[in-house]
């Protein structure tokens, strides 16, 4: 089978899967479509110079790398933190152990900094949101406070941590890249 036919087959077989994968990371249909198209365009432009044995693996890694590049350009917000967590939780079998070890180290660093900098109530809400993965509504109900109070406390925590230098997008994304996202 020629390279152009292999490309067509890979495009037809994997475009939608890659789009869904990118959308799960970026949480944006437009950005996911852009990333998927960019990966296939790059593949097309370099088709003659590449030798690819496993298109599926190659394409998924390319999409993951492009998603990280997109995330790097986004402003760092609570939503960004959730996207980073989504990328961290992606499974690559041979890199899974290294990924988990680095994730644990990053979480420990975040915990230590949060414990040092955040007031008790703010820390409690921050941990319920990001360690227990509770929604604002669940936290509000559990602590008998309003969801706007939860929102204010989460924003306060993220602002404090950003100002500490811990939560800047470059540092977090560098961690992600170092643990093998761009494989």
MONORBEL-V648162 format. One line per field, one symbol per residue. phi: phi as a letter, one per 30 degrees, with the letter a starting at -180 (. if undefined). psi: psi as a letter, one per 20 degrees, with the letter a starting at -180 (. if undefined). Layout:
phi=???
psi=???
This chain:
phi=.ddddddedddddcedddddedddddhbdddddedddddddddddcedccbcdbeededddddeddddddddddddbeddedddddddddcbedceddddddddddddddddddddccdedddededddccchddedddeddchbdddddedddddddddddddjdccddddddedddcjdcd
psi=prhhhgggggghhiggghggghhhghkpgghgggggggghgggghjghiqophnggggghhgggghgggghhiqqpagggghgghgghiqpogijgghggghgggggggggggghhhqqggggggghhghhikqrgggggggjlrqhhgggghgggghgghghiigmqhggghgggghjjhk.
